[in-house]
Amino acid sequence: MHGDERRQLVRDFLARHKLGAISTVHPDGSPEAAIIQVTLGDDLNIVFDSFPGSRKLTNITRDGRVAVVIGWDENVTVQIEGLARPAEAHELRRLQDVHVANCPLEAEFLKQGAKLFTISPQWIRYSDFRGEPIVFELAGDSLAK
């Protein structure tokens, strides 16, 4: 399987899933993890939201490095390490529309003040153990379009 096929396999998997576990880093270096609703954004970026004052938002504001695991049911998972950042003004409405279409309950959270973020992957690992294992990583040039 070559790079474009691998990227498409990851993209298709991410598009089917709505929940992920995100891990952020406290100022003292200890981890913090939470379940988030996720949406596949542009390319392989992940869109999610968080309320101001949450530990993950506080951690991301200080240090945008995150790890996310999506899947785990059916013995297939995608692990992502990347950088989280607030959605920019020029993309906010479009990403909100995409996120709410995928996760309708998020509309209420956004109305209540939740902030929208995107995660730009720097490393992805796809693991499928349903039969003959399919395991591969995408990083660097293999993440680029």
C-alpha positions as CSV (number, residue, x, y, z in Angstrom):
1,M,0.0,0.0,0.0
2,H,1.5,3.4,-1.0
3,G,1.2,6.8,0.6
4,D,-2.0,8.0,-1.1
5,E,-3.8,4.7,-0.2
6,R,-2.6,5.0,3.4
7,R,-3.7,8.6,3.7
8,Q,-7.1,7.6,2.2
9,L,-7.5,4.7,4.6
10,V,-6.8,7.0,7.6
11,R,-9.1,9.7,6.2
12,D,-12.0,7.2,5.7
13,F,-11.5,5.9,9.3
14,L,-11.4,9.3,10.9
15,A,-14.5,10.4,8.9
16,R,-16.5,7.5,10.5
17,H,-15.6,8.3,14.1
18,K,-16.9,10.9,16.5
19,L,-15.1,10.2,19.7
20,G,-11.5,10.4,20.7
21,A,-9.3,10.5,23.8
22,I,-7.0,13.6,23.9
23,S,-4.0,13.9,26.1
24,T,-2.5,17.3,27.0
25,V,0.4,18.3,29.2
26,H,0.1,20.1,32.6
27,P,2.8,22.8,33.4
28,D,4.5,20.2,35.7
29,G,4.7,17.8,32.8
30,S,2.1,15.4,34.0
31,P,-0.6,14.2,31.5
32,E,-4.3,15.0,31.4
33,A,-6.7,13.0,29.3
34,A,-10.3,13.6,28.2
35,I,-12.8,12.2,25.8
36,I,-13.7,14.7,23.1
37,Q,-16.1,14.7,20.1
38,V,-14.0,14.9,16.9
39,T,-14.6,15.8,13.3
40,L,-12.3,15.2,10.3
41,G,-11.4,18.7,9.1
42,D,-9.3,19.8,6.2
43,D,-6.9,17.1,5.0
44,L,-6.2,15.0,8.1
45,N,-6.7,17.8,10.7
46,I,-9.0,17.0,13.6
47,V,-11.7,19.6,14.8
48,F,-12.9,19.6,18.4
49,D,-14.2,22.1,21.0
50,S,-13.5,22.8,24.6
51,F,-14.9,25.1,27.3
52,P,-12.8,28.0,28.6
53,G,-11.5,27.1,32.0
54,S,-11.2,23.4,31.2
55,R,-7.9,21.7,32.0
56,K,-7.3,20.7,28.4
57,L,-7.9,24.3,27.2
58,T,-5.6,25.7,29.8
59,N,-2.9,23.1,28.9
60,I,-3.3,23.7,25.1
61,T,-3.1,27.4,25.5
62,R,0.3,27.0,27.3
63,D,1.6,24.0,25.2
64,G,-0.2,23.0,22.0
65,R,1.3,19.5,21.8
66,V,-1.4,16.8,22.1
67,A,-1.9,13.1,21.5
68,V,-5.2,11.7,20.4
69,V,-6.5,8.2,20.0
70,I,-9.5,7.6,17.8
71,G,-11.1,4.2,17.5
72,W,-10.4,1.2,19.7
73,D,-13.6,-0.7,18.8
74,E,-13.3,-3.5,16.3
75,N,-9.5,-3.7,16.9
76,V,-8.8,-0.7,14.7
77,T,-7.3,2.6,16.0
78,V,-5.6,5.7,14.8
79,Q,-3.1,7.4,17.1
80,I,-2.2,11.1,16.3
81,E,0.5,13.3,17.8
82,G,0.3,16.9,16.7
83,L,-0.3,20.6,17.5
84,A,-3.7,22.0,18.7
85,R,-4.5,25.6,18.0
86,P,-7.7,27.7,18.2
87,A,-9.6,27.9,14.9
88,E,-8.7,31.1,13.1
89,A,-11.3,33.8,12.3
90,H,-11.3,33.1,8.6
91,E,-12.1,29.4,9.1
92,L,-14.3,29.5,12.2
93,R,-17.7,29.5,10.6
94,R,-16.9,26.8,8.1
95,L,-15.3,24.5,10.7
96,Q,-18.2,25.1,13.1
97,D,-20.6,24.0,10.4
98,V,-18.6,20.9,9.6
99,H,-18.2,20.0,13.3
100,V,-21.9,20.5,14.2
101,A,-23.0,18.5,11.1
102,N,-20.8,15.6,12.3
103,C,-21.6,16.1,16.1
104,P,-25.0,17.9,16.4
105,L,-24.8,18.0,20.2
106,E,-21.8,20.3,19.9
107,A,-24.0,23.1,18.6
108,E,-25.3,23.7,22.2
109,F,-21.8,23.7,23.6
110,L,-20.6,26.2,21.0
111,K,-23.6,28.5,21.9
112,Q,-22.6,28.2,25.6
113,G,-19.1,29.5,24.8
114,A,-17.0,26.4,23.9
115,K,-14.0,27.3,21.7
116,L,-13.2,25.5,18.5
117,F,-9.8,24.0,17.9
118,T,-7.9,22.1,15.2
119,I,-5.2,19.5,15.6
120,S,-2.6,19.4,12.8
121,P,-1.0,16.0,12.8
122,Q,2.8,15.6,12.9
123,W,2.7,11.8,13.3
124,I,-0.1,9.2,12.7
125,R,-0.1,5.5,13.4
126,Y,-2.9,3.3,11.9
127,S,-3.4,-0.1,13.4
128,D,-5.9,-2.7,12.2
129,F,-5.8,-6.1,14.0
130,R,-9.0,-7.6,12.7
131,G,-7.2,-10.2,10.6
132,E,-3.7,-10.0,9.1
133,P,-2.4,-6.9,10.8
134,I,-2.2,-3.6,8.9
135,V,0.1,-1.2,10.7
136,F,1.7,1.9,9.3
137,E,2.9,5.4,10.2
138,L,2.6,8.7,8.5
139,A,5.0,11.5,9.3
140,G,6.8,14.3,7.6
141,D,6.4,14.1,3.8
142,S,4.0,11.2,4.0
143,L,1.5,13.5,5.8
144,A,1.7,16.2,3.1
145,K,-0.9,16.3,0.4
